[in-house]
Amino acid sequence: MDVMTAHRKREERRQKEKLEEFKNLAVALQIQALQIGQAFGGIDEAHPLRTVEVYYPSLFPKNEESEKKKYQKQLEERNARLRAAAAEHNARIREAKGGEP
């Protein structure tokens, strides 16, 4: 069970790293595209330059409140797992001592 949990956590970390790398690349490419667009075409009101947020709205939430809610939910889930693990650990210790509190 611990091996599976460790593997799952490792995979989650790897996925988060890939997502961050993708976000960084998208922002870098956006900056490059803006520079090229400004150099060749200037700023054209008929064809406004689009930001990376337009193309990938799920990667770049518009408000920070949704980010806070997401992180709060993750924190609550983590705390619940830790409390459950601590309760299980304490129960094993009590059982090993013969049921003493």
GIDA-V677100 format. One line per field, one symbol per residue. psi: psi as a letter, one per 40 degrees, with the letter a starting at -180 (. if undefined). burial: b if it has 9 or more other ideal C-beta (glycine too) atoms within 8 Angstrom, else e. A space follows every 50 residues. Layout:
psi = ???
burial = ???
This chain:
psi = ddddddddddddddddddddddddddddddddddddddddeahhddgihi iddddgdddgidieddddddddddddddddddddddddddddddddefei .
burial = eeeeeeeeeeeeeeeeeebeebbeebbebbeebbeebbeeeeeeeeeebe ebeeebbebbeeeeebbeeeeeeeeeeeeeeeeeeeeeeeeeebeeeeee e
